[in-house]
Amino acid sequence: MIAKKVLLVGSFGVGKTSLVRRFVLNEFSEDYISTIGVRVSSKVVELDENEIKLMIWDVAGTSKDEKVPKAYFLGASAAMYVFDLSREETYINLSEDLEAIKQLSGLENIVVVGNKKDLLSEEALQELKSTFAVPVNLITSAKENANVEDAFLLLSKQALSK
Amino acid sequence: MEQTTVNNDKNNRFEVLKELLLTDDREEFHRLREKFLESNKKFNSKVSPVVDKKIDELKSSFPEDFGDVITETIKVQIRESQDEVVEALYPILGRLVKKFIIAEITKLTDNINDTINNKFSFNQLIKRLFKDNTNDAKEVLQEVFEAEIEEVFVIGKQTGLLIGSYSRGNIADKDMVSGMLTAIKSFAEDAFSKEGQDLEDIKFETFQLSMANYNSIYIAVATSGVITPAFKEELSEGLNTLAENIFWKREILENEIKLNELIEKILIEKE
């Protein structure tokens, strides 16, 4: 079986851990537990008749955060940047954040995901989509289990292609 | 004799009179009895299935319907009769703890006796004439709590991916352990060390985790017991031999089963 290290990055409280919990355990918790630096989970996914073991490094905070060891970003085959659709401060510096992650990890493409769509009306969501500085790959909701699987499959595809 | 005949006549007359007066009542009684039995039968045939069904439903839904109430009741009962519970459990627990301690002390005594007997053998007495400054107590402890390799992980240095392993116990998710270990290692190196230095040891209670760092991989070994300089030296040598073998045939990094066999051959069978 092929094993790949993938990263999940983004500001505090955007729902990275909730996405991993939903994807790995199919659970959702309203409780907010701040990850201490990083939390590693594993999940086997099937993609184009290949079985891939994803080692998901759920990194707390953003790459710009000096407290995050740079070594966490090394050796990753793909990365997912998660932001909170309901909090502007989590996506206002999207381009800069993505560039920083690219430099640290050496990755060329990063999956960009806007989470917590359950907190926005359809109208507000459509309006918001047009304002993003970079293309957003998927809009998800860990709470409602919307597009979570798709987001990780896209991440697996990128990991496999590297 | 005459008296008896008169009595018999009286009885007969009374019986006849009873028959005449109660015939209707008896018929009514029999009719009612039949009616009651009939309706009882009908009632049973209608009600019994419903009752049986309800009982079955109750059986299956009992834990859900009454579980919380019962749990709460038991909790309250235990809380209110804590002293009684402690008193009831104390002798049982006491006996168990006593039994365990006696067994462990017996084991320890046997080990110490064996070691002391060995120490005072002729060969050992000769050896003692030429030994260094190590004291006897230390030597005895080292022999009783001999160091053992519990786990070995060969891990990708940057990726944290598990490449090969050996486990004496049964670690549930070795991949996650490898990932987290790599994260902890990266964190410690980032926080405390100068550039280019690697974390080499983590100690926790009776375990020690030693890490041998190479260019693209690191090997983490969890050991239990008293680690002597001799054991450390031997382990370090074993790890270097393992690394040499891996780098000599790098394709083994792609074959987990073969790598696991190699780990066992070099580090475990040698023990």
Interface residues (C-beta under 8 A of the other chain):
Chain A: A3 K4 K5 G37 V38 R39 V40 S41 S42 K53 M55 W57 P69 K70 A71 Y72 L74 G75 A76
Chain B: G156 K157 Q158 T159 G160 L161 L162 D173 D175 M176 G179 M180 T182 A183 S186 F187 E189 D190 A191
